[in-house]
Amino acid sequence: MFDELLRVLHIYGIRNVVTFPDSGKRIAQAIKDEETPEGKNIVMIRIFETNDMEEAVKFAYKFTKNGKICLLSTASPSYSLWKNFEEK
């Protein structure tokens, strides 16, 4: 389901990913379950699962080096994080 996302994470060398409910659990599991054709797990990505944007930003600042990328996966539905689009 997240094959393209996993491919892009590796192409761009993204090592930090923040996921949010509800689909964040599926994204995190896809990253954790990823294997090479030889059957070896190749997870080299730090995953932070949260429902708090302030904590997500703190994580990004703490673990992402200058000039690197931390993916904040808010592209997944984030209805559980905010009351409405205005609050978001």
N, C-alpha and C positions, 0 to 999 in steps of 0.2 A: 504494500500500500504506500509506503514512503520510500520506495526505491530511488526515485529521482532526487528526493531531499538528501538521502544518504550519499548519493553520487556527488551532489553539489557540495556537501560538507567536506568531502575529501578533496575535490578539485580546488577549493579555496583554502584548504588547510584550517578549517574552522575547528577549534578545539574546545570551545565553551558554548553550551546551549542551555537556554532557560526555557522551560516548558510551563504552561499554564493549563488549568483544568478546562475543559474535560478531555480534549483530545491529546493533551500533553503527555498523559500516561502512555498512550499508544505510540507517540513519537519517541519517548524515552525508551520504551521497550524495544522498538524497532532498532534503535541505535545499539542497545545492549545485546540484541540478538544477532546483529550483523556478523556474517562469517565470510571468510575468503572461500574461493572454490576448493581449497584444500581442507576446508572444514575448521579452520582456526578462527577464533574470535579476534577481531581486529579493533575492538573498541579502544580508542585513544582520545575519546571525547569526554570532557567533564560535563555532567548533566546536573542542573539544579532545578528541581521541581518545586514550584511555589504557586501561591495565589495572591502574592503581594508584590506589586510593581516596585515599591521602594526597596524591598529585599533583593529583587531581581537586579536592579541597578547597582546595588552594593556588591553583589556577586560579580557582575560584569566588570566593575572597576577593580575589584580585588584580584581577579584571575586573568584578565585579558590584557596582554601587553600592548603598549602604544603601537598603533598602526595595524593591529590585528582585529579580528572580528569576533564578537559574541552574538550569537543568534538569539534574539528574543522572539520566541515563536508566537507572537500575538496574531499572526495570520490565521491561526486556528481560531475557531469560535471562542470568544472571551466573554460571553454573556454572564458567566458566573462571577466575573471580577468587578463589573461596574453596573450601576443602576440602569444607565442608558448611554446613548452615544455622546451626550453632552458631558457627562462625568468622565467618560473615557477620553 
